[in-house]
Amino acid sequence: DTAVSQTPKYLVTQMGNDKSIKCEQNLGHDTMYWYKQDSKKFLKIMFSYNNKELIINETVPNRFSPKSPDKAHLNLHINSLELGDSAVYFCASSQSTHEQYFGPGTRLTVT
Amino acid sequence: KQEVTQIPAALSVPEGENLVLNCSFTDSAIYNLQWFRQDPGKGLTSLLLIQSSQREQTSGRLNASLDKSSGRSTLYIAASQPGDSATYLCAVRAGGSEKLVFGKGMKLTVNP
């Protein structure tokens, strides 16, 4: 029944490693997003895809690469992880510019 | 550049009070405004969405209003309960953009 799901829920890894976070939505939405919530709980958009096309790409290091294999999935791959990448990453979806629905988040800890 | 502000950052009230949460934004050219709730360690739950052409939206004990010209929205919570304790976030979407710009949130504690 989960509308927007993310895996894994927790991710602990060492500096320099490469990791991926997966997101799936079963709402039939055409737009998906990745947000980062930092230690001060501030939420900021990173990327947005509409019908598998990248439409928002905020100032994010190119170590972060989103991939959308289809409209229902948006994955986030992070290369050469750094301590500052530790945060909670949220996936969201919407039908165009309508209400956004968020996933439960992935807490990434880089040691 | 759109900026969203929520003041105060935290609020602690006794159960039963009627509450008003404030949100202000710098650019009035918005498409819609969305209020969310976030419980500790959880994702965001959408509470209300107000389109730019609307003045208010209601859901149960929640009522959100929008005044575009003054760059303000308020979330009214009637008869607050301990279960309302959470962080409340306001986010605006600029016209023609899929991007939501968030405020930093307001942490609400309702004491029994």
Backbone of each chain as ProteinMPNN parsed JSONL, in Angstrom:
{"seq_chain_A": "DTAVSQTPKYLVTQMGNDKSIKCEQNLGHDTMYWYKQDSKKFLKIMFSYNNKELIINETVPNRFSPKSPDKAHLNLHINSLELGDSAVYFCASSQSTHEQYFGPGTRLTVT", "coords_chain_A": {"N_chain_A": [[0.808, -1.2, 0.0], [2.14, 1.117, 0.357], [2.803, 4.401, -0.708], [4.998, 5.998, -1.618], [8.075, 4.623, -1.606], [11.265, 3.893, -0.142], [14.533, 2.515, -0.325], [17.722, 1.741, 1.044], [16.424, 2.053, 4.459], [18.187, 2.849, 6.392], [21.619, 3.672, 6.095], [24.877, 3.016, 6.51], [28.164, 3.863, 5.987], [31.571, 3.973, 4.8], [33.824, 6.712, 4.258], [34.576, 7.584, 0.907], [33.425, 5.426, -0.298], [31.021, 4.1, -2.721], [27.559, 4.453, -3.093], [24.047, 3.556, -3.435], [20.679, 4.757, -3.434], [17.351, 3.726, -3.527], [14.188, 4.522, -5.016], [10.685, 4.212, -5.225], [7.473, 4.789, -6.601], [3.974, 4.224, -6.382], [1.851, 5.661, -7.271], [1.23, 6.504, -9.748], [2.244, 8.901, -10.608], [3.843, 11.557, -12.517], [6.117, 12.921, -11.956], [9.117, 13.009, -10.112], [11.224, 13.397, -7.198], [14.303, 14.235, -5.492], [15.232, 15.084, -2.24], [17.313, 16.677, 0.21], [17.8, 16.504, 3.656], [19.345, 18.283, 6.048], [21.523, 18.286, 8.996], [20.424, 20.243, 10.545], [17.827, 20.022, 10.01], [16.906, 21.23, 7.716], [15.227, 21.258, 4.669], [16.059, 20.647, 1.318], [15.745, 20.844, -2.173], [17.174, 18.56, -4.509], [17.172, 17.17, -7.026], [14.899, 16.799, -9.817], [12.71, 14.812, -11.724], [10.764, 14.553, -14.619], [8.59, 12.499, -16.249], [10.761, 10.771, -16.774], [12.702, 12.54, -17.528], [15.28, 14.825, -16.693], [14.536, 17.686, -14.895], [14.984, 19.494, -12.883], [17.97, 20.485, -11.478], [19.698, 21.126, -8.951], [22.325, 23.028, -7.341], [24.431, 20.746, -6.894], [27.017, 18.53, -5.92], [28.799, 16.814, -8.545], [29.196, 14.244, -7.869], [26.885, 13.143, -7.152], [24.435, 11.349, -8.734], [21.435, 11.117, -10.307], [19.088, 8.635, -11.45], [16.561, 7.642, -13.624], [14.872, 4.969, -14.394], [12.294, 4.424, -15.207], [8.975, 5.897, -15.113], [8.079, 5.377, -12.558], [10.191, 5.02, -10.881], [13.03, 6.394, -9.229], [16.31, 6.639, -8.764], [19.169, 7.259, -6.674], [22.513, 7.729, -6.997], [25.58, 7.83, -5.33], [28.833, 8.821, -5.517], [32.155, 8.318, -4.191], [31.842, 8.95, -1.335], [31.511, 11.493, 1.166], [32.136, 12.928, 4.437], [30.407, 15.079, 4.814], [28.187, 14.371, 3.39], [26.483, 13.053, 4.957], [23.217, 12.762, 5.978], [19.604, 12.99, 5.854], [17.905, 11.586, 3.218], [15.277, 12.279, 1.116], [12.792, 10.981, -0.976], [10.311, 12.025, -3.287], [7.075, 12.375, -4.871], [4.885, 13.624, -7.444], [1.96, 14.579, -9.312], [2.669, 16.261, -11.949], [2.595, 19.667, -11.175], [1.222, 19.405, -8.841], [0.131, 18.32, -5.546], [2.754, 17.166, -3.43], [4.068, 14.019, -2.485], [5.762, 12.345, 0.045], [8.458, 10.013, 0.622], [9.606, 7.724, 3.249], [12.193, 8.368, 3.898], [15.81, 8.088, 3.835], [18.333, 7.469, 5.99], [21.513, 8.471, 5.833], [24.713, 7.749, 6.902], [27.972, 8.693, 7.012], [31.094, 7.516, 7.753]], "CA_chain_A": [[0.0, 0.0, 0.0], [3.0, 2.291, 0.51], [2.714, 5.207, -1.903], [6.373, 6.291, -2.012], [8.955, 3.802, -0.769], [12.702, 4.069, -0.343], [15.418, 1.524, 0.281], [17.397, 1.256, 2.389], [15.989, 3.056, 5.416], [19.424, 3.314, 7.009], [22.803, 3.331, 5.32], [26.104, 3.442, 7.182], [29.238, 3.499, 5.083], [32.817, 4.707, 5.032], [34.247, 7.719, 3.276], [35.186, 7.083, -0.314], [32.611, 4.371, -0.921], [29.922, 4.465, -3.613], [26.316, 3.837, -2.636], [22.82, 3.934, -4.124], [19.396, 4.736, -2.733], [16.302, 3.494, -4.519], [12.87, 5.076, -4.716], [9.598, 3.754, -6.097], [6.135, 5.294, -6.261], [2.897, 3.49, -7.043], [0.74, 6.606, -7.37], [1.015, 6.871, -11.15], [2.695, 10.278, -10.819], [4.789, 11.722, -13.614], [7.267, 13.709, -11.507], [9.741, 12.506, -8.88], [12.195, 14.344, -6.648], [15.17, 13.92, -4.363], [15.518, 16.174, -1.32], [18.275, 16.396, 1.275], [17.52, 17.187, 4.922], [20.62, 18.313, 6.762], [21.495, 18.062, 10.456], [19.565, 21.274, 11.123], [16.484, 19.674, 9.567], [16.478, 22.039, 6.593], [14.978, 20.449, 3.474], [16.38, 21.348, 0.089], [15.629, 19.976, -3.34], [18.406, 18.246, -5.236], [16.857, 16.838, -8.409], [13.533, 16.431, -10.156], [12.517, 14.186, -13.028], [9.389, 14.493, -15.141], [8.556, 11.51, -17.331], [12.122, 10.261, -16.93], [13.632, 13.586, -17.964], [15.754, 15.699, -15.63], [14.026, 19.047, -15.064], [15.605, 20.341, -11.861], [19.27, 19.997, -11.047], [20.213, 22.199, -8.13], [23.783, 23.021, -7.197], [24.769, 19.533, -6.161], [28.256, 17.971, -6.483], [28.522, 15.82, -9.59], [29.293, 12.896, -7.293], [25.511, 12.676, -7.023], [23.843, 11.152, -10.058], [20.115, 10.48, -10.281], [18.749, 7.856, -12.642], [15.148, 7.284, -13.638], [14.668, 3.948, -15.422], [10.923, 4.572, -15.683], [8.28, 6.975, -14.377], [7.782, 4.985, -11.179], [11.435, 4.837, -10.128], [14.095, 7.394, -9.303], [17.391, 6.205, -7.898], [20.227, 8.254, -6.434], [23.813, 7.109, -6.809], [26.547, 8.78, -4.786], [30.219, 8.346, -5.609], [33.2, 8.889, -3.318], [31.117, 9.58, -0.235], [32.242, 12.364, 2.092], [31.471, 13.1, 5.736], [29.339, 16.075, 4.668], [27.018, 13.795, 2.714], [25.611, 12.483, 5.987], [21.949, 13.504, 6.002], [18.459, 12.161, 5.492], [17.526, 11.839, 1.829], [13.867, 11.976, 0.895], [12.232, 10.911, -2.314], [8.92, 12.486, -3.322], [6.48, 12.344, -6.204], [3.667, 14.415, -7.641], [1.453, 14.634, -10.669], [3.042, 17.597, -12.417], [2.859, 20.641, -10.111], [0.269, 19.224, -7.76], [0.588, 17.954, -4.21], [3.884, 16.237, -3.377], [4.005, 12.973, -1.483], [7.132, 12.012, 0.412], [8.817, 8.718, 1.165], [9.973, 7.732, 4.666], [13.552, 8.865, 4.087], [16.972, 7.205, 4.012], [19.336, 8.149, 6.816], [22.87, 8.11, 5.401], [25.781, 8.132, 7.819], [29.286, 8.438, 6.43], [32.082, 7.519, 8.851]], "C_chain_A": [[0.845, 1.255, 0.0], [3.035, 3.071, -0.786], [4.1, 5.506, -2.475], [7.282, 5.515, -1.063], [10.409, 4.031, -1.148], [13.444, 2.917, 0.301], [16.867, 1.923, 0.037], [16.884, 2.383, 3.281], [17.181, 3.681, 6.124], [20.598, 2.829, 6.174], [24.009, 3.903, 6.045], [27.266, 2.955, 6.335], [30.461, 4.357, 5.361], [33.064, 5.716, 3.913], [34.881, 7.045, 2.073], [34.394, 6.007, -1.019], [31.573, 4.976, -1.869], [28.674, 3.73, -3.145], [25.138, 4.337, -3.459], [21.624, 3.857, -3.2], [18.316, 4.603, -3.805], [14.968, 4.071, -4.057], [11.864, 4.568, -5.734], [8.296, 4.385, -5.647], [5.091, 4.533, -7.058], [1.639, 4.354, -7.196], [0.432, 6.987, -8.816], [1.437, 8.295, -11.472], [3.726, 10.354, -11.933], [6.068, 12.449, -13.188], [7.794, 13.149, -10.187], [10.904, 13.408, -8.496], [13.122, 13.645, -5.664], [15.414, 15.199, -3.571], [16.563, 15.71, -0.315], [17.864, 17.192, 2.516], [18.77, 17.122, 5.775], [20.423, 18.18, 8.273], [20.634, 19.089, 11.176], [18.126, 21.129, 10.644], [15.983, 20.502, 8.393], [16.392, 21.173, 5.338], [15.277, 21.25, 2.217], [16.326, 20.388, -1.087], [17.0, 19.767, -3.98], [18.099, 18.069, -6.726], [15.354, 16.639, -8.564], [13.5, 15.862, -11.563], [11.033, 14.229, -13.378], [9.389, 13.553, -16.324], [9.958, 11.077, -17.752], [13.12, 11.3, -17.424], [13.994, 14.5, -16.805], [15.259, 17.12, -15.874], [14.547, 20.01, -14.008], [16.911, 19.695, -11.455], [19.911, 21.144, -10.27], [21.735, 22.077, -8.022], [24.182, 21.888, -6.273], [26.071, 19.008, -6.755], [27.958, 16.904, -7.512], [28.835, 14.402, -9.13], [27.903, 12.278, -7.12], [24.922, 12.527, -8.418], [22.507, 10.433, -9.923], [19.919, 9.676, -11.566], [17.287, 7.446, -12.539], [14.905, 6.268, -14.742], [13.262, 3.961, -16.007], [10.226, 5.585, -14.779], [8.086, 6.654, -12.903], [9.031, 4.873, -10.307], [12.402, 5.992, -10.333], [15.149, 7.009, -8.276], [18.442, 7.304, -7.775], [21.518, 7.508, -6.156], [24.803, 8.171, -6.337], [27.929, 8.149, -4.837], [31.095, 9.018, -4.559], [32.602, 9.646, -2.142], [32.03, 10.344, 0.706], [31.433, 12.509, 3.383], [30.261, 14.032, 5.62], [28.103, 15.564, 3.944], [26.058, 13.167, 3.714], [24.375, 13.367, 6.142], [20.83, 12.48, 5.847], [18.035, 12.557, 4.086], [16.089, 11.367, 1.631], [13.56, 11.967, -0.596], [10.787, 11.4, -2.23], [8.396, 12.343, -4.743], [5.252, 13.226, -6.243], [3.191, 14.221, -9.079], [1.661, 16.073, -11.124], [3.272, 18.514, -11.225], [1.891, 20.526, -8.947], [0.931, 18.732, -6.475], [1.718, 16.926, -4.251], [3.71, 15.272, -2.221], [5.425, 12.455, -1.242], [7.267, 10.57, 0.865], [9.279, 8.852, 2.609], [11.391, 8.212, 4.94], [14.592, 7.755, 4.202], [18.01, 7.976, 4.803], [20.716, 7.616, 6.443], [23.875, 8.641, 6.405], [27.108, 7.723, 7.196], [30.326, 8.566, 7.545], [33.509, 7.592, 8.306]], "O_chain_A": [[0.352, 2.339, -0.314], [3.267, 2.497, -1.851], [4.349, 5.296, -3.662], [7.253, 5.734, 0.148], [10.741, 4.319, -2.298], [13.035, 2.405, 1.343], [17.209, 2.39, -1.05], [16.912, 3.548, 2.884], [17.192, 4.876, 6.418], [20.579, 1.73, 5.621], [24.149, 5.118, 6.18], [27.346, 1.773, 6.002], [30.38, 5.353, 6.079], [32.576, 5.576, 2.792], [35.621, 6.07, 2.201], [34.642, 5.699, -2.185], [31.284, 6.172, -1.832], [28.72, 2.539, -2.838], [25.206, 5.389, -4.094], [21.558, 3.014, -2.305], [18.356, 5.267, -4.841], [14.666, 4.102, -2.864], [12.14, 4.5, -6.932], [8.041, 4.504, -4.449], [5.279, 4.234, -8.237], [0.519, 3.844, -7.244], [-0.527, 7.715, -9.075], [1.035, 8.842, -12.499], [4.392, 9.371, -12.258], [7.0, 12.576, -13.983], [7.028, 12.854, -9.269], [11.492, 14.088, -9.338], [12.782, 12.614, -5.084], [15.749, 16.245, -4.127], [16.686, 14.52, -0.024], [17.611, 18.394, 2.44], [19.206, 16.043, 6.177], [19.308, 17.987, 8.757], [20.166, 18.84, 12.287], [17.305, 22.021, 10.855], [14.79, 20.495, 8.092], [17.332, 20.461, 4.985], [14.817, 22.381, 2.061], [16.805, 19.257, -1.003], [17.853, 20.655, -3.993], [18.692, 18.734, -7.575], [14.637, 16.355, -7.605], [14.168, 16.358, -12.47], [10.17, 13.972, -12.538], [10.106, 13.778, -17.299], [10.282, 11.028, -18.939], [14.27, 10.964, -17.707], [13.129, 14.904, -16.027], [15.524, 17.7, -16.927], [14.548, 21.222, -14.224], [16.958, 18.509, -11.128], [20.572, 22.011, -10.841], [22.34, 21.141, -8.546], [24.261, 22.041, -5.054], [26.232, 19.031, -7.975], [26.982, 16.166, -7.381], [28.748, 13.461, -9.918], [27.758, 11.066, -6.963], [24.915, 13.481, -9.196], [22.451, 9.285, -9.481], [20.493, 9.983, -12.611], [16.835, 6.966, -11.499], [14.747, 6.645, -15.903], [13.054, 3.564, -17.153], [10.806, 6.069, -13.807], [7.944, 7.563, -12.085], [8.918, 4.651, -9.102], [12.574, 6.499, -11.442], [14.905, 7.051, -7.07], [18.582, 8.157, -8.651], [21.609, 6.744, -5.194], [24.853, 9.274, -6.881], [28.161, 7.081, -4.271], [30.816, 10.127, -4.103], [32.834, 10.844, -1.981], [33.147, 9.924, 1.008], [30.23, 12.252, 3.42], [29.227, 13.804, 6.247], [27.084, 16.252, 3.891], [24.942, 12.792, 3.354], [24.481, 14.565, 6.405], [21.071, 11.279, 5.727], [17.831, 13.737, 3.803], [15.737, 10.226, 1.933], [14.009, 12.825, -1.356], [10.122, 11.207, -1.212], [9.166, 12.209, -5.695], [4.655, 13.536, -5.212], [3.938, 13.756, -9.94], [0.924, 16.978, -10.734], [4.066, 18.182, -10.344], [1.759, 21.458, -8.154], [2.156, 18.736, -6.355], [1.66, 15.949, -4.998], [3.271, 15.644, -1.132], [6.176, 12.17, -2.174], [6.336, 9.98, 1.413], [9.341, 9.96, 3.142], [11.753, 8.439, 6.094], [14.288, 6.635, 4.613], [18.51, 9.007, 4.353], [21.041, 6.459, 6.707], [23.889, 9.831, 6.72], [27.333, 6.551, 6.894], [30.42, 9.605, 8.198], [34.465, 7.604, 9.081]]}, "seq_chain_B": "KQEVTQIPAALSVPEGENLVLNCSFTDSAIYNLQWFRQDPGKGLTSLLLIQSSQREQTSGRLNASLDKSSGRSTLYIAASQPGDSATYLCAVRAGGSEKLVFGKGMKLTVNP", "coords_chain_B": {"N_chain_B": [[15.038, 35.388, -5.55], [13.268, 32.868, -3.972], [12.339, 32.863, -0.592], [11.438, 31.229, 2.386], [9.949, 31.64, 5.492], [9.51, 30.601, 8.812], [8.201, 31.437, 11.819], [7.514, 31.253, 15.315], [10.498, 29.172, 15.832], [9.986, 27.109, 17.487], [7.352, 25.876, 19.594], [5.535, 25.542, 22.562], [2.712, 24.293, 24.08], [-0.222, 24.011, 26.208], [-2.527, 21.266, 26.193], [-5.516, 21.498, 24.251], [-5.545, 24.119, 23.46], [-6.161, 26.574, 20.886], [-4.345, 26.969, 17.943], [-2.095, 29.003, 16.0], [-0.068, 28.798, 13.29], [2.598, 30.303, 11.626], [3.669, 31.328, 8.341], [5.809, 32.829, 6.068], [6.595, 34.247, 2.872], [8.861, 35.408, 0.341], [8.514, 35.996, -2.378], [5.701, 36.697, -4.124], [4.71, 35.454, -6.341], [3.551, 32.724, -6.534], [2.694, 29.274, -7.195], [1.406, 27.297, -5.732], [0.889, 26.447, -2.248], [2.058, 24.4, 0.328], [1.371, 22.634, 3.296], [3.097, 20.657, 5.62], [3.574, 17.889, 7.85], [5.991, 16.614, 10.058], [6.999, 13.874, 11.826], [9.254, 12.832, 14.448], [12.105, 11.272, 13.098], [10.733, 10.393, 10.906], [9.112, 10.496, 7.635], [7.714, 13.143, 5.565], [4.38, 14.23, 5.965], [1.751, 15.183, 3.996], [-0.394, 17.829, 4.732], [-2.168, 19.958, 3.963], [-2.961, 21.515, 0.881], [-2.821, 24.526, -0.794], [-3.991, 26.209, -3.538], [-2.84, 28.903, -5.634], [-4.954, 30.472, -6.335], [-6.768, 30.164, -4.367], [-8.167, 30.952, -1.103], [-8.332, 29.644, 1.308], [-8.061, 26.402, 2.895], [-9.5, 23.485, 4.295], [-9.213, 20.804, 6.622], [-10.537, 18.611, 8.66], [-9.557, 19.348, 11.914], [-7.837, 21.219, 11.039], [-7.011, 24.253, 9.418], [-5.974, 26.083, 6.705], [-4.803, 29.186, 5.553], [-4.285, 31.56, 2.907], [-2.591, 34.419, 1.889], [-1.641, 35.882, -0.729], [-0.766, 38.386, -1.614], [0.377, 39.629, 0.584], [2.271, 37.821, 1.139], [1.91, 35.636, 2.921], [0.963, 32.785, 4.909], [-1.192, 30.968, 7.064], [-1.495, 28.326, 9.394], [-4.044, 26.94, 11.044], [-4.757, 25.285, 13.993], [-7.206, 23.632, 15.594], [-8.319, 23.112, 18.95], [-5.991, 21.737, 20.171], [-4.075, 18.685, 20.482], [-2.099, 16.223, 22.288], [-1.153, 14.429, 20.363], [-0.758, 16.037, 18.188], [1.736, 16.974, 18.327], [4.675, 17.652, 16.688], [6.893, 18.464, 13.932], [6.121, 21.19, 11.93], [5.985, 22.036, 8.582], [6.203, 24.479, 6.062], [5.816, 24.999, 2.602], [6.509, 26.443, -0.545], [5.576, 26.609, -3.972], [6.94, 27.882, -6.855], [5.477, 29.73, -9.574], [5.091, 27.837, -12.527], [7.115, 26.103, -11.946], [8.519, 23.011, -10.802], [9.643, 22.971, -8.382], [9.737, 22.838, -4.854], [10.051, 25.153, -2.263], [11.201, 25.144, 0.947], [10.337, 26.168, 4.299], [12.078, 26.401, 7.469], [10.725, 25.055, 9.323], [8.524, 24.487, 12.174], [8.7, 23.462, 15.42], [6.337, 21.841, 17.227], [5.043, 21.311, 20.423], [2.637, 19.748, 22.262], [1.372, 19.725, 25.361], [0.082, 17.338, 27.684]], "CA_chain_B": [[15.112, 34.045, -4.991], [12.203, 32.67, -2.987], [12.718, 32.443, 0.76], [10.281, 30.912, 3.22], [10.306, 31.802, 6.899], [8.532, 30.183, 9.811], [8.549, 31.951, 13.144], [8.794, 30.891, 15.92], [11.05, 27.866, 15.462], [9.416, 26.099, 18.375], [6.21, 26.347, 20.376], [5.064, 24.546, 23.516], [1.413, 24.76, 24.557], [-1.025, 22.977, 26.875], [-3.567, 20.636, 25.387], [-6.803, 22.184, 24.156], [-5.429, 25.469, 22.887], [-6.233, 26.787, 19.439], [-3.015, 27.428, 17.556], [-1.864, 29.6, 14.692], [1.319, 28.665, 12.846], [2.817, 31.306, 10.59], [4.607, 31.084, 7.259], [5.891, 33.976, 5.167], [7.445, 34.008, 1.706], [9.324, 36.699, -0.183], [8.047, 36.225, -3.744], [4.271, 36.367, -4.116], [4.347, 34.744, -7.585], [3.598, 31.296, -6.242], [1.691, 28.436, -7.844], [0.644, 26.772, -4.609], [1.584, 26.369, -0.962], [1.72, 23.125, 0.955], [1.758, 22.434, 4.694], [3.464, 19.282, 5.942], [3.892, 17.524, 9.224], [7.049, 15.62, 10.149], [7.231, 13.29, 13.138], [10.68, 12.515, 14.602], [12.599, 10.085, 12.417], [9.788, 9.955, 9.87], [9.002, 11.331, 6.447], [6.754, 14.242, 5.615], [2.992, 13.931, 5.644], [1.077, 16.37, 3.484], [-1.596, 18.188, 5.486], [-3.072, 20.771, 3.149], [-2.405, 22.195, -0.289], [-3.649, 25.662, -1.214], [-3.611, 26.762, -4.837], [-2.659, 30.362, -5.558], [-6.251, 31.137, -6.537], [-7.611, 29.893, -3.2], [-7.885, 31.725, 0.111], [-8.142, 28.73, 2.427], [-8.396, 24.983, 2.776], [-9.799, 22.908, 5.612], [-9.238, 19.356, 6.76], [-10.738, 18.291, 10.08], [-9.261, 20.448, 12.848], [-6.833, 22.085, 10.414], [-7.45, 25.223, 8.418], [-4.844, 26.869, 6.217], [-5.189, 30.342, 4.765], [-3.235, 32.089, 2.054], [-2.693, 35.796, 1.437], [-0.512, 36.005, -1.639], [-0.281, 39.763, -1.758], [1.244, 39.962, 1.713], [3.276, 36.765, 1.266], [1.723, 34.94, 4.197], [0.009, 31.712, 5.106], [-1.282, 30.514, 8.438], [-2.119, 27.027, 9.644], [-4.808, 27.011, 12.282], [-5.059, 23.971, 14.568], [-8.23, 23.802, 16.632], [-8.357, 22.168, 20.071], [-4.769, 20.944, 20.008], [-3.955, 17.433, 21.239], [-0.7, 15.769, 22.341], [-0.825, 13.78, 19.088], [-0.402, 17.05, 17.196], [3.159, 17.302, 18.513], [5.452, 17.31, 15.485], [7.417, 19.654, 13.254], [5.248, 21.595, 10.831], [6.754, 22.724, 7.546], [5.498, 25.193, 5.008], [6.608, 24.981, 1.371], [5.838, 27.111, -1.658], [6.011, 26.258, -5.324], [6.877, 29.048, -7.736], [4.714, 29.507, -10.792], [5.83, 27.235, -13.636], [8.256, 25.32, -11.464], [8.183, 21.841, -9.993], [10.466, 23.01, -7.167], [9.182, 23.333, -3.597], [11.009, 25.803, -1.367], [10.714, 24.886, 2.298], [10.77, 26.869, 5.482], [12.872, 25.546, 8.35], [9.825, 24.29, 10.172], [8.228, 24.905, 13.541], [8.5, 22.291, 16.264], [5.21, 22.023, 18.132], [4.85, 20.352, 21.514], [1.371, 19.933, 22.959], [1.51, 19.019, 26.638], [-1.194, 16.855, 28.235]], "C_chain_B": [[14.076, 33.904, -3.873], [12.784, 32.226, -1.649], [11.463, 32.281, 1.591], [10.715, 30.927, 4.68], [9.167, 31.323, 7.785], [9.018, 30.623, 11.184], [7.335, 31.763, 14.064], [9.282, 29.523, 15.455], [10.48, 26.753, 16.311], [8.312, 26.73, 19.208], [5.764, 25.214, 21.292], [3.786, 25.067, 24.157], [0.712, 23.656, 25.342], [-2.112, 22.47, 25.93], [-4.844, 21.482, 25.378], [-6.734, 23.567, 23.549], [-5.631, 25.455, 21.376], [-4.954, 27.469, 18.998], [-3.006, 28.053, 16.176], [-0.385, 29.502, 14.368], [1.506, 29.585, 11.638], [3.865, 30.895, 9.572], [4.617, 32.34, 6.395], [6.856, 33.667, 4.035], [7.703, 35.326, 0.997], [8.79, 37.021, -1.58], [6.594, 35.771, -3.841], [3.819, 35.612, -5.374], [4.444, 33.239, -7.372], [2.493, 30.572, -6.982], [0.788, 27.804, -6.792], [1.511, 26.751, -3.36], [1.117, 25.105, -0.262], [2.22, 23.112, 2.387], [1.991, 20.947, 4.921], [3.643, 19.132, 7.447], [5.006, 16.482, 9.162], [7.198, 15.165, 11.587], [8.689, 12.872, 13.232], [11.066, 11.216, 13.903], [11.716, 9.59, 11.285], [9.849, 10.87, 8.651], [7.985, 12.432, 6.645], [5.37, 13.756, 5.218], [2.333, 15.222, 5.18], [-0.208, 16.606, 4.26], [-2.611, 18.908, 4.603], [-2.287, 21.39, 2.003], [-3.352, 23.319, -0.653], [-3.122, 26.157, -2.555], [-3.561, 28.286, -4.722], [-3.987, 31.116, -5.694], [-7.178, 30.972, -5.336], [-7.2, 30.764, -2.022], [-7.659, 30.82, 1.311], [-8.551, 27.316, 2.063], [-8.582, 24.436, 4.181], [-9.75, 21.395, 5.536], [-9.352, 19.05, 8.244], [-10.491, 19.503, 10.967], [-8.26, 21.45, 12.263], [-7.482, 23.014, 9.399], [-6.238, 26.033, 8.004], [-5.375, 28.015, 5.358], [-3.994, 30.85, 3.978], [-3.561, 33.522, 1.673], [-1.471, 36.074, 0.577], [0.091, 37.398, -1.645], [0.646, 40.162, -0.623], [2.294, 38.891, 1.936], [3.157, 35.979, 2.555], [0.717, 33.798, 4.084], [-0.021, 31.378, 6.588], [-1.938, 29.148, 8.458], [-2.749, 27.107, 11.018], [-5.125, 25.586, 12.744], [-6.033, 24.196, 15.721], [-8.095, 22.721, 17.697], [-7.174, 21.207, 20.031], [-4.727, 19.743, 20.969], [-2.48, 17.024, 21.295], [-0.245, 15.095, 21.044], [-0.488, 14.747, 17.976], [1.07, 17.441, 17.295], [3.969, 16.761, 17.342], [6.111, 18.595, 14.993], [6.535, 19.935, 12.049], [6.054, 22.429, 9.843], [5.82, 23.322, 6.509], [6.407, 25.178, 3.784], [5.819, 25.656, 0.263], [6.432, 26.653, -2.98], [5.832, 27.487, -6.198], [6.07, 28.71, -8.982], [5.58, 28.905, -11.883], [7.01, 26.395, -13.221], [7.763, 24.105, -10.701], [8.861, 21.902, -8.623], [9.68, 23.552, -5.977], [10.312, 23.964, -2.793], [10.429, 25.73, 0.035], [11.171, 25.947, 3.285], [11.532, 25.891, 6.373], [12.01, 24.784, 9.349], [9.627, 24.897, 11.549], [7.927, 23.654, 14.348], [7.424, 22.587, 17.299], [5.172, 20.917, 19.171], [3.548, 20.699, 22.216], [1.409, 19.064, 24.205], [0.162, 18.584, 27.198], [-1.527, 17.551, 29.547]], "O_chain_B": [[14.022, 34.718, -2.951], [13.618, 31.323, -1.59], [10.54, 33.091, 1.511], [11.714, 30.312, 5.054], [8.0, 31.615, 7.526], [10.092, 30.235, 11.643], [6.219, 32.078, 13.651], [8.561, 28.802, 14.766], [10.487, 25.589, 15.909], [8.321, 27.928, 19.491], [5.631, 24.069, 20.859], [3.775, 26.163, 24.717], [1.024, 22.479, 25.158], [-2.541, 23.161, 25.006], [-5.197, 22.102, 26.381], [-7.759, 24.13, 23.164], [-5.323, 24.481, 20.69], [-4.524, 28.444, 19.615], [-3.792, 27.689, 15.301], [0.453, 30.054, 15.081], [0.662, 29.629, 10.743], [4.828, 30.202, 9.899], [3.56, 32.857, 6.031], [7.817, 32.917, 4.212], [6.883, 36.243, 1.04], [8.63, 38.192, -1.926], [6.296, 34.59, -3.661], [2.669, 35.18, -5.457], [5.299, 32.568, -7.949], [1.482, 31.168, -7.352], [-0.433, 27.777, -6.938], [2.714, 27.006, -3.416], [-0.071, 24.782, -0.26], [3.346, 23.524, 2.668], [1.211, 20.098, 4.488], [3.833, 20.097, 8.187], [4.977, 15.58, 8.325], [7.49, 15.971, 12.471], [9.311, 12.585, 12.209], [10.425, 10.184, 14.098], [11.924, 8.495, 10.763], [10.549, 11.883, 8.647], [7.462, 12.632, 7.741], [5.205, 12.984, 4.273], [2.354, 16.23, 5.887], [-1.017, 15.693, 4.427], [-3.771, 18.504, 4.515], [-1.115, 21.739, 2.14], [-4.553, 23.097, -0.805], [-1.942, 26.484, -2.684], [-4.165, 28.874, -3.825], [-4.122, 32.247, -5.228], [-8.252, 31.572, -5.293], [-6.07, 31.245, -1.938], [-6.902, 31.159, 2.221], [-9.264, 27.065, 1.091], [-7.918, 24.859, 5.127], [-10.171, 20.781, 4.556], [-8.39, 19.208, 8.996], [-11.122, 20.547, 10.804], [-7.885, 22.416, 12.927], [-8.367, 22.625, 8.636], [-5.549, 26.605, 8.849], [-6.28, 27.831, 4.544], [-2.843, 30.602, 4.336], [-4.657, 33.816, 1.196], [-0.411, 36.45, 1.076], [1.311, 37.562, -1.676], [1.586, 40.932, -0.821], [3.13, 39.028, 2.829], [4.156, 35.686, 3.211], [-0.226, 33.835, 3.293], [0.989, 31.489, 7.282], [-2.819, 28.85, 7.651], [-2.069, 27.315, 12.023], [-5.683, 24.786, 11.993], [-5.71, 24.871, 16.698], [-7.795, 21.566, 17.393], [-7.352, 19.999, 19.873], [-5.255, 19.779, 22.08], [-1.695, 17.433, 20.439], [0.926, 15.187, 20.675], [0.012, 14.338, 16.928], [1.584, 18.16, 16.438], [3.947, 15.566, 17.05], [5.914, 19.669, 15.562], [6.239, 19.043, 11.254], [6.715, 23.398, 10.217], [4.798, 22.743, 6.142], [7.623, 25.325, 3.908], [4.608, 25.465, 0.145], [7.622, 26.355, -3.085], [4.747, 28.061, -6.283], [5.991, 27.552, -9.391], [6.679, 29.394, -12.146], [7.825, 26.012, -14.06], [6.728, 24.151, -10.037], [8.684, 21.005, -7.799], [9.035, 24.596, -6.075], [11.391, 23.387, -2.658], [9.315, 26.191, 0.287], [12.238, 26.543, 3.136], [11.619, 24.7, 6.071], [12.511, 23.969, 10.123], [10.431, 25.697, 12.026], [7.025, 22.885, 14.015], [7.58, 23.473, 18.139], [5.258, 19.734, 18.84], [3.377, 21.815, 22.707], [1.47, 17.837, 24.125], [-0.794, 19.36, 27.192], [-2.563, 17.269, 30.15]]}, "name": "protein", "num_of_chains": 2, "seq": "DTAVSQTPKYLVTQMGNDKSIKCEQNLGHDTMYWYKQDSKKFLKIMFSYNNKELIINETVPNRFSPKSPDKAHLNLHINSLELGDSAVYFCASSQSTHEQYFGPGTRLTVTKQEVTQIPAALSVPEGENLVLNCSFTDSAIYNLQWFRQDPGKGLTSLLLIQSSQREQTSGRLNASLDKSSGRSTLYIAASQPGDSATYLCAVRAGGSEKLVFGKGMKLTVNP"}
